[in-house]
């Protein structure tokens, strides 16, 4: 298996810093080498900062991929899937580059982000920056544990990384991001029963409802999907809460060996089936959505001629 970028399958951290860039006109000539250099630098930084569990990766937007790597394209790479139903919307906001930086130290993240921006000076413009943080015991700001269904151990790589089905891109991962803004005032007005029914779990002790007691509109019901043969449509979530006193929400990140799992989950949430949609969307709204591919280190070096 080619060497994957370490941040894709990394375990959780205390702090996250996410940078989104749009490439400058004519940057295609120099960017492949710079991107490969950033990926290698992030990987080396993980070794230098092992004490704070530093990790990171860089991904290229689906809409920009062909401008950089016209000779080859991941088999399933496609623009962000947009869905809309009634007042529910999953918007698309294409971005050329996404840089994921995480560790247990704010200052280390800041140093890394500064270096990434320095390397991209003149080649890309920073269009959005989001700083995430661990909230309590891995909970979303709604108070519920986030990422409970994540694969563990070797299963993380099995779910997140492309394998032999697309050999040229083995070790890479399909990345989808969304920034959700929570209506915390409305959420906090709901009874504990309404909140738990909306998620499909108990709030304090994080126990999933029995299958027969789980409402069709529960978030878990709408996202825990299966293939016709019974296999689960798993994704590796690397999401983190973000916010200040004016705005709070979740920066959602999906890493998977196929974009189909995320697409099916998003459609199930927004559109639903038989009139049942994800009632969590009554209290939170996605304001961005972008699709990327995070190639292996080997692919990036080869494409840059290194």
N, C-alpha and C positions, 0 to 999 in steps of 0.2 A: 504493500500500500504506500503510495506517495506520502510525503510528510504534510499533514494538515496544519493549518494555522492554529496555534495552541488555544486561543481564546474561544474557539467554537464550542468545544466540549468541556471547558473549564467548569469547576464547581463555583458556587456562589461567592460573592464578595460583599464587603461593606459599602463600597462606593463604585459608581459607574460614571463614565463620561463618554458621551456619544456625539460624534462630529459628522455633519453631512455637508458635502461639497458639490458644487457644480463646476465642471471643467471650463477653463478659458478657451476661447477660440484658438485653434491651432495647437492646443496642448497635446494632441494625440501622439506627436512625434516623440516627446520626452517622457510622457507619463508612465509607459510600461516599466521603464527602468526605475523611476522614482517609486512607483507602487511596490515593485519587488524589493526595493531598498527599505521602504517603510515596514513591509511585512517581516523582513529579516531583522530589522532593528527591534520591532516589537517582540519577536521571538527571543532575541538576545537579552532584551530588557527583563523578560520573565526569569531568566537565569540570574541576572544581577539583582533582581528584587524578589527573590523567592521568599524572603521573610514576610512579605506582605501579599503574597499570592498574586502578583501582577500577571495580567494576561491581556491579549488583544488580538484583533484581526482587522483586515481591510477587505471590503467587498466592493464589487463594481455593479452599478445599476443595470438592470435588464435593458433599459432603453439606450444605454450608452455602450454596452458591451461591444457591439460590432465596430464601433469607432476605434477601439483599442486592440481588439483581438479578432480581426476579420477572417483569419484563417481557420478558426474553430469556434464553436458555440456549444455550451452545455445543452444536452438533448432536450430538456424540459424548460429551459429558461424563457420566461414570458413576462410581459408587463404585469404590474400589480392588478389583481382581480377586483373590479369594482362591483359592488352590489348596492341596490337601493330598494326599499320597500316601505311604503307609507312615509313616516317621518324618520325612518332609520336609514343611515347612509354610511358606507365604508368608502371614503374618498381616496383618490390616488393623487400623489404628489411626487412624481418621478425625481430622483436625485441621482447624480452621476457616481458619487463615491460615498461610502459609509465606513467610518472608522470607529471601532468598538474598543474602549479602554476600560479596564476594571482592575481594582486592587483593594486592599484594606486600608490604604492611605490616600487621603485627598491630595496631599502635596506631590506624591509620586505620579498620580494621575495627571495633575496639572503640568508637571514637567514633561510627561510623555505627550500630552496634547500640544504643548508649545513646540516640541520638536517636530511633530507631525505637520503642524501649520507652517513651520519654517521650511520644511522640505517641499511643501506644496505651493510656496509663494511664487506667484507669477504663472502658475499652472492651473490653479483651482481657487474658487472663492467659497469661503465658509458661509453657508446659508442658514444653518441651524445648529445649535449646541444644546444638549440636554444633559443635566447632571442628576443621576439617580442615586438612591441610597437604600440600604437595607432598613426596613421598618419593623421594629419589634422582632419577633421570631419568624422572619421571612413572610410577613403578611403584606397584603395590599393595603392601601389606605382605607379601604372599606372595612378592614378589621379581620378579613378572612385570609388564611394561609394561601399563598400563591405558588403555583408550580407543583402542587401535590402529585399530579399525574406524571411528572417528569420521569424518564427512564433513569436508572441508576447504574453505577459501575460500568462495565463494558457495554451495557445497553445504550449508553449515551452516544458512543461512537457509531454503534450499529444503526441508530435512528438518525443521527445528524449527518453522517458522511456518505457521499456517493461511493459506490463500490464498483464491482466488475460490470454492472449493467451499463456503465458509460466510462470505459477505461481511460479515455483521454482526460477525464475530469475526476477520476477517483481521488478521494481525499478532500474534495471540495464540498461545499454545502450551499443549499438554496436558503437565502435569508429573506425574511419579510419583517418589516417594522411598521408599527403604528403608534402614534402618540394619542393616548386617550385622555380626555379632560373629564374628571368626575364632578358631578353636581353633589358635593358633599352635604350641603344644607338639606337637599331633598332626601338623600340617602339616610342621613341621621334622623330624619323625622319618621322613618319607617319602624315598625315594631320589630323586635328580634325575630319573631316567627316569619314575618314577610321577608326579612333579610336572608334568613336561612333557607326559606323556600326558593328565593331567587337564585341562590348559589347551589343548593342541593347538598349542603353540608351544615353541621353544627358549627357555630362561630367560635366558641371558646376552645373546645377540645378537638375540633377538626375531624369529626367523624362523618363519613359520607352516609347519606340517607340510603336505606334499603331500596333496591330497584323498584319495588312495587309502590314505594312511598314518594318516589322522586317525581315532582311535577314535570310535565312535558316542556314547560317553559324554563326550567332550571338551567343555569349556565352549564353545569356538568352534563346534563342530558343533551344539550345542544352541541357540546364540543367533544364528548367521548364517543367518537364514531367508529364504525367498523367496516371493513371490506365485506363483500358478499360471502367470502369464505370464512368470515369470523375473525380475521386478523385485525388488530387495532390500528387505526390511523394515528400513529404516534408522531409527535413533534418534540423537539427539545426546546423548552422555553428558557430564554435568558433575560426575562423581563425584570424591570426594577421600578419601584415608585419614584416619582419626582415631584417637585413642587416648591412653592413658597407660600406666603400668606395670601397671595392673590389668586393663585391657580394650583390645583393639585390633580394628579392623575397617575397613569401608568405608561411607561415607555415599554411597549410590547415588542419582543424579539422572538421570532421563530427560526430555528435552524433545523433543516431536514434534508434527507437524501432525495426527496421529491417535493416539488411545490404542491402536488395534488392534495396532500393531507391538510395543509393550511387553507387552501382554497375551499375544500369541502367544509371545513369547520367554520370559516367565515360566512359562507353561504347559509349554513345551518343556523348561525346566530342571527343574521340579518333578515333573511328570507324565511327561514324555518320550513316547517312542513305542516300541512293540515291546519294552518292558522296559528301554529305555535312557533313563536320566535323567542330569542333569548331575552328574558325580562331584565337582565342586568343592563341592557341597552336603554332602559328607561332612566338610568341614573348616570350613564357615562356615554361620551360621544367621541369617536375617532375623528381627529382633525387632520391627520396625515396618514399616508400609506405608501410604501415603496417596496419594490422587489429588487433583490440583488443576487449575485453569486460570489461566494468567497472561495477562490481557487486554492489549490494546494501550493505550498512554497515551491515545489518542483515546477509546476506549471508557470508560475510567475517568473521564476528565474530563467526558465527555458525561453519564454516569450520575450524576455528582455535581453536575450543573448548573453546572459551571465554564466 
